[in-house]
Amino acid sequence: MFPKLPFSIPAFTLLGHVFGPIYFYTYGLCMAVALGFSIYLFAGDAGRFIAPKVGLTYQQGFQKAFDLGVYVIVCSLLGARIFYVLENHSEFGNGQWPDALKIWQGGLVFYGGLFGAVAVAWIWFKVEKWPMSYCFDLVAPYILLGHAIGRVGCFLNGCCYGNVSYQYGLVFPGAGDNLPHLPTQLWELAGDLGLFFLLLWVRRWTIRYSWMTFSLYGLTYGVLRFVIEFWRRDWNKRYLIFFNSASQAVSGILIFISIAVIAWIFWKRTRGPADP
């Protein structure tokens, strides 16, 4: 794979201290592109659709969405790291807890990043008095697009691979066993892109019903991730008794909650008109 970009900053001396060499990683580049592109697309929607609802101009809505993006980036990275540390707490025992802060060494979990981003966005929308459900429904497809771009980084970095398969696998140097593993990063990349276009297409209708698009995101991505986890984990340990991994357990919970919300929306629809 190609974990490092083909250029770096050589070692240099500053104020009597040697710094570097500084390397640039493909995973970090893909994460930056994923977050930046997703925030940019949402900012455009914020300027067009949300700004008129809250008494702002297009440019003001666009800029405010980028302000939110700064908080989302920070909290998503923190959430992703915290989830990884909790899931792999045994790696940080025997006085190794300071290593939990070394985020540059890798170890990020998507669901942790998602929860961190959703939490800070929820607070921000509340404080700014932006329409909560409408904002989350608008951003739902862009989460999938950002995740798809991030999976390119996973593949190039050689992480998040699947189980050993001599027929369909690839050798990932990061695995350390020189055995071919299933490229589940590419499976999820294809699935995320397909779901992105699907949600973007149906959003023109589902946006009329509060939380419908965001719930469809939770349902469809939850199913995708739940299925892929069968080929990503071959461990003896179980999470919540029935699941192969923490991510599969979260996917199962997400599917259940999403179905419940969609059922509630349909029940509500039978009792009155759609949201204005």
C-alpha positions in Angstrom: 0.0 0.0 0.0 1.0 3.6 0.0 0.8 5.0 3.6 3.1 7.9 3.0 3.0 10.6 0.3 6.1 10.8 -1.9 7.4 14.0 -0.4 8.4 15.2 3.1 10.1 18.1 4.9 13.7 17.1 5.7 15.0 17.6 9.2 15.9 21.2 10.2 17.2 23.0 13.1 15.2 25.8 14.8 16.3 27.6 18.0 18.9 25.0 18.7 16.4 22.1 18.3 16.2 19.5 15.5 12.8 19.0 14.0 11.8 16.4 11.4 11.9 14.8 9.1 8.2 15.5 8.7 6.2 13.0 6.7 2.8 13.4 5.1 0.4 10.5 5.1 -2.2 9.4 2.6 -4.7 8.7 5.3 -4.4 12.1 6.7 -4.8 13.7 3.3 -7.9 11.6 2.6 -9.4 12.5 5.9 -8.8 16.2 5.3 -10.4 16.0 1.8 -13.3 14.0 3.2 -14.1 16.5 6.0 -13.4 19.5 3.8 -15.5 18.4 0.9 -18.4 17.3 3.1 -18.4 20.6 5.0 -18.2 22.6 1.8 -21.3 20.8 0.3 -23.3 21.2 3.5 -22.2 24.9 3.6 -23.7 25.4 0.2 -27.0 23.8 1.3 -26.9 25.9 4.5 -26.6 29.1 2.4 -29.5 28.1 0.0 -32.0 26.3 2.3 -31.2 27.1 5.9 -30.2 30.8 5.8 -33.6 32.0 4.6 -35.3 30.2 7.5 -33.1 31.9 10.1 -32.9 35.4 8.6 -29.4 35.1 7.1 -28.0 35.9 3.7 -26.5 33.1 1.6 -23.0 34.2 2.4 -23.7 34.4 6.2 -25.2 30.9 6.2 -22.3 29.5 4.2 -19.8 31.0 6.5 -21.5 29.9 9.7 -21.6 26.3 8.3 -17.8 26.5 8.0 -17.6 27.8 11.6 -19.5 24.7 12.6 -17.1 22.6 10.5 -14.1 23.6 12.8 -15.9 22.2 15.8 -17.0 19.1 13.9 -13.4 18.3 12.8 -12.0 18.6 16.3 -14.8 16.7 18.0 -15.0 13.9 15.4 -11.2 13.3 15.8 -11.6 13.2 19.6 -14.6 10.9 19.4 -12.9 8.6 17.0 -9.9 8.3 19.2 -11.8 7.8 22.4 -13.9 5.0 20.8 -10.7 3.3 19.7 -9.1 3.6 23.1 -12.2 2.2 24.8 -12.5 -0.7 22.3 -8.8 -1.5 22.6 -8.1 -0.5 26.2 -5.8 -3.5 26.7 -3.2 -1.8 24.5 -2.9 1.1 26.9 -2.4 -0.8 30.2 0.8 -1.0 32.3 1.4 2.7 32.3 0.8 3.1 28.5 -2.2 5.5 28.9 -0.2 8.5 27.6 0.0 6.7 24.3 -3.8 7.3 24.0 -3.0 10.9 23.1 -0.7 10.0 20.2 -3.4 10.3 17.6 -0.8 10.6 14.8 0.1 7.0 15.3 -3.3 5.9 14.1 -6.2 4.3 15.8 -9.5 6.0 14.9 -13.0 4.5 14.8 -15.6 5.9 12.5 -18.6 5.5 14.9 -16.7 7.5 17.6 -16.1 10.3 15.1 -19.7 10.2 14.0 -21.0 10.5 17.6 -18.6 13.3 18.3 -19.6 15.2 15.2 -23.3 14.7 15.8 -23.0 15.8 19.5 -21.2 19.0 18.7 -23.5 19.8 15.7 -26.6 19.2 17.9 -25.3 21.7 20.5 -24.3 24.2 17.8 -27.7 24.0 16.0 -29.4 24.5 19.4 -27.4 27.6 20.2 -27.7 29.1 16.8 -31.4 28.3 16.6 -31.1 26.5 13.3 -33.8 23.9 12.5 -32.4 20.8 14.0 -34.0 18.0 12.0 -33.8 19.9 8.7 -30.0 20.4 9.2 -29.3 16.7 10.0 -31.5 15.6 7.0 -29.5 17.9 4.7 -26.1 16.7 5.9 -26.9 12.9 5.9 -25.8 12.2 2.3 -22.5 14.1 2.8 -21.6 11.9 5.8 -21.6 9.0 3.4 -19.5 10.8 0.8 -17.0 11.8 3.5 -16.8 8.3 4.8 -16.2 6.9 1.2 -13.3 9.2 0.7 -11.9 8.3 4.1 -12.0 4.6 3.1 -9.7 5.4 0.2 -7.2 6.5 2.9 -7.8 3.3 4.9 -6.9 1.2 1.8 -3.8 3.3 0.9 -2.8 3.1 4.6 -3.3 -0.6 4.7 -5.6 -0.7 7.7 -9.2 -1.8 8.3 -8.7 -4.9 6.1 -10.8 -8.0 6.4 -10.1 -11.7 7.2 -7.6 -13.8 5.4 -8.7 -15.0 1.9 -6.2 -16.7 -0.4 -8.6 -16.4 -3.3 -9.8 -12.8 -3.0 -7.4 -11.1 -0.6 -4.5 -8.6 -0.9 -1.4 -8.5 1.2 -1.5 -5.5 3.5 2.0 -4.7 5.0 0.3 -3.3 8.1 -1.2 -6.7 8.9 2.3 -8.0 9.7 1.5 -11.6 8.7 2.3 -11.4 4.9 -1.1 -13.1 4.3 -3.8 -11.9 1.8 -6.7 -10.2 3.5 -10.1 -9.2 2.1 -10.0 -5.5 1.0 -13.2 -4.6 3.0 -12.2 -0.9 2.7 -13.0 -1.1 -1.0 -16.3 -2.9 -0.3 -17.3 -0.1 2.1 -16.1 2.6 -0.3 -18.4 1.2 -3.0 -21.3 0.8 -0.6 -20.9 4.4 0.8 -20.8 5.9 -2.7 -23.9 4.0 -3.7 -25.8 5.1 -0.6 -24.6 8.7 -1.0 -26.2 8.9 -4.5 -29.3 7.1 -3.3 -29.8 9.4 -0.3 -29.1 12.5 -2.4 -31.7 11.4 -4.9 -34.4 10.5 -2.4 -33.7 13.6 -0.2 -35.9 15.8 -2.4 -38.9 13.9 -1.2 -37.9 12.7 2.3 -36.8 16.2 3.3 -40.5 17.0 3.8 -40.6 14.6 6.8 -38.4 15.6 9.8 -35.6 13.1 10.5 -36.6 10.8 7.6 -33.4 11.3 5.5 -31.1 11.1 8.6 -32.9 7.9 9.7 -32.5 6.4 6.3 -28.8 7.1 6.6 -28.7 5.3 9.9 -30.6 2.4 8.6 -28.7 1.9 5.3 -25.3 2.5 6.6 -26.0 0.5 9.7 -26.9 -2.5 7.5 -23.9 -2.0 5.2 -21.5 -1.9 8.2 -23.2 -4.7 10.1 -22.8 -7.1 7.1 -19.2 -6.1 6.3 -18.1 -6.7 9.9 -18.7 -10.4 9.4 -15.7 -10.4 7.0 -13.6 -7.9 9.1 -13.6 -9.7 12.4 -12.7 -13.2 13.3 -12.2 -12.9 17.0 -13.4 -15.1 19.9 -14.6 -12.1 22.0 -18.2 -10.9 21.7 -19.8 -7.5 22.2 -23.3 -7.4 23.8 -23.2 -11.3 23.5 -24.3 -11.4 19.8 -21.9 -9.3 17.9 -18.4 -9.8 16.3 -17.1 -6.3 17.1 -18.1 -3.1 18.8 -18.8 -1.5 15.5 -21.2 -4.3 14.6 -22.9 -3.9 17.9 -23.3 -0.2 17.3 -24.6 -0.9 13.8 -27.2 -3.2 15.2 -28.4 -0.6 17.7 -28.3 2.1 14.9 -30.5 -0.1 12.7 -33.0 -0.7 15.5 -33.2 3.1 16.4 -33.5 4.1 12.7 -36.4 1.6 12.1 -38.2 2.9 15.2 -37.8 6.5 14.1 -39.0 5.7 10.5 -42.0 3.8 11.9 -42.8 6.8 14.1 -42.6 9.2 11.1 -45.0 7.0 9.1 -47.4 6.8 12.1 -47.2 10.5 12.5 -47.9 11.0 8.8 -51.1 9.0 9.0 -52.3 11.4 11.7 -51.6 14.7 9.9 -50.0 16.4 6.9 -46.2 16.4 6.2 -44.0 19.0 7.8 -44.0 22.3 6.0 
